[in-house]
Amino acid sequence: MILHVAANPQTTDQALRLAAVLKEGGVSAKVLGAKDTDHSRLNDNLGLAGDPATKELFEFVDRAVQP
């Protein structure tokens, strides 16, 4: 799971390139551009109930650990 701030075009490009390389290597990857936030708030809110990035992250991890 690659989380980044959607409003930053540079981090969006970097996240998409990283995901593409991972996928080419056979690694599952998902990119989420968090909206209406900045880097600090994205980090601070990760793990809080109701946080959209947290929800996506938990869903990604749940899928990754399924037998």
Contact map, one row per residue, 1 for C-alpha under 8 A:
1110000000000000000000000000111100000000000000000000000010010000000
1111000000000010001000000000111100000000000000000000000000000000000
1111100000000010000000000000001111000000000000000000100000000000000
0111110000110010000000000000001111000010000000000000000000000000000
0011111100110000000000000000000011101110010000000000000000000000000
0001111110110000000000000000000111100000000000000000000000000000000
0000111110000000000000000000000010110000000000000000000000000000000
0000111111110000000000000000000000000000000000000000000000000000000
0000011111111000000000000000000000000000000000000000000000000000000
0000000111111100000000000000000000000000000000000000000000000000000
0001110111111110000000000000000000000000000000000000000000000000000
0001110111111111000000000000000010000000000000000000000000000000000
0000000011111111100000000000000000000000000000000000000000000000000
0000000001111111110000000000000000000000000000000000000000000000000
0111000000111111111000000000001000000000000000000000000000000000000
0000000000011111111100000000001000000000000000000000000000000000000
0000000000001111111110000000000000000000000000000000000000000000000
0000000000000111111111000000000000000000000000000000000000000000000
0100000000000011111111100000111000000000000000000000000000000000000
0000000000000001111111110000000000000000000000000000000000000000000
0000000000000000111111111000000000000000000000000000000000000000000
0000000000000000011111111111100000000000000000000000000000000000000
0000000000000000001111111111100000000000000000000000000000000000000
0000000000000000000111111110000000000000000000000000000000000000000
0000000000000000000011111110000000000000000000000000000000000000000
0000000000000000000001111111000000000000000000000000000000000000000
0000000000000000000001111111100000000000000000000000000000000000000
0000000000000000000001100111110000000000000000000000000000000000000
1100000000000000001001100011111000000000000000000000000000000000000
1100000000000000001000000001111100000000000000000000000000010000000
1111000000000011001000000000111110000000000000000000000000000000000
1111010000000000000000000000011111000000000000000000100100000000000
0011111000010000000000000000001111100000000000000000000000000000000
0011110000000000000000000000000111111000010000000001100000000000000
0000111000000000000000000000000011111000000000000000000000000000000
0000001000000000000000000000000001111100000000000000000000000000000
0000100000000000000000000000000001111110110000000000000000000000000
0000100000000000000000000000000000011111110000000000000000000000000
0001100000000000000000000000000000001111111000000000000000000000000
0000000000000000000000000000000000000111111100000000000000000000000
0000000000000000000000000000000000001111111110000000000000000000000
0000100000000000000000000000000001001111111111000000100000000000000
0000000000000000000000000000000000000011111111000000000000000000000
0000000000000000000000000000000000000001111111000000000000000000000
0000000000000000000000000000000000000000111111110010010000000000000
0000000000000000000000000000000000000000011111110010110000000000000
0000000000000000000000000000000000000000000011111010010000000000000
0000000000000000000000000000000000000000000011111110010000000000000
0000000000000000000000000000000000000000000000111110010000000000000
0000000000000000000000000000000000000000000000011111011000000000000
0000000000000000000000000000000000000000000011111111111000000000000
0000000000000000000000000000000001000000000000000111111100000000000
0010000000000000000000000000000101000000010001000011111110000000000
0000000000000000000000000000000000000000000011111111111111000000000
0000000000000000000000000000000000000000000000000111111111100000000
0000000000000000000000000000000100000000000000000001111111110000000
1000000000000000000000000000000000000000000000000000111111111000000
0000000000000000000000000000000000000000000000000000011111111100000
0000000000000000000000000000000000000000000000000000001111111110000
1000000000000000000000000000010000000000000000000000000111111111000
0000000000000000000000000000000000000000000000000000000011111111100
0000000000000000000000000000000000000000000000000000000001111111110
0000000000000000000000000000000000000000000000000000000000111111110
0000000000000000000000000000000000000000000000000000000000011111110
0000000000000000000000000000000000000000000000000000000000001111111
0000000000000000000000000000000000000000000000000000000000000111111
0000000000000000000000000000000000000000000000000000000000000000111
